[in-house]
Amino acid sequence: MGNVETTPLRDPAEIRFQAIGVATDFSETAGLALSYGAAVARQFESELHVLHVLHEPGFSALHPSFAACEELARAYFNKLKEGRAKGEGGHEDPAQEFLECVERETNDRLRALVSSPLLAGLHIQMAIRYGSPVDEISQYVRQNRIELLVLGTHGHTTINHFIIGSVAERVVRKSPCPVLTVRLPRP
């Protein structure tokens, strides 16, 4: 058959992870990813980074933290609507208050998540980023020298997946480190 070159395998005992990242959207699947991330972090005595990205308004209107700030969101959008109707920008813009509320709610959710007994004893870093989830996750991984990223994937097969692809799939393609994707078992 000829000479076939093979890539030498690394000794599994040499593989170490100093920093493990888990990106969460607070879904059940992301919770499973956090369980996997915590198990690996515990095994390797790694630092565990838990990241959430507040993303573009088109997608984030359904975000739980936005829902928690519903009154402020309504006031913000009504103020914009009134300003447009009057042809002015409005004197009081509640946008800053709205965004602070969303950040506060997201921070509270992250704190509740990382205070789980499952994570007790682990060294945890929490982070909130703003923007495109794919770009922000990849950038965070680089900046914090994450060596393994754990993501939940929802396994959707809808037309949206074919048009824009899943966030997890795009992160896998863009990530500078290995990515472990997990999904809930189907019933």
Salt bridges, closest charged atoms under 4 A:
ASP25 OD2 - HIS154 NE2 3.16
GLU47 OE1 - HIS49 NE2 2.80
GLU47 OE2 - HIS123 NE2 2.84
GLU70 OE2 - ARG74 NH2 2.69
GLU71 OE2 - ARG74 NH1 2.74
ASP135 OD1 - LYS174 NZ 2.40
GLU136 OE1 - ARG129 NH1 3.65
GLU169 OE1 - HIS161 NE2 3.28
GLU169 OE2 - ARG173 NH1 2.99
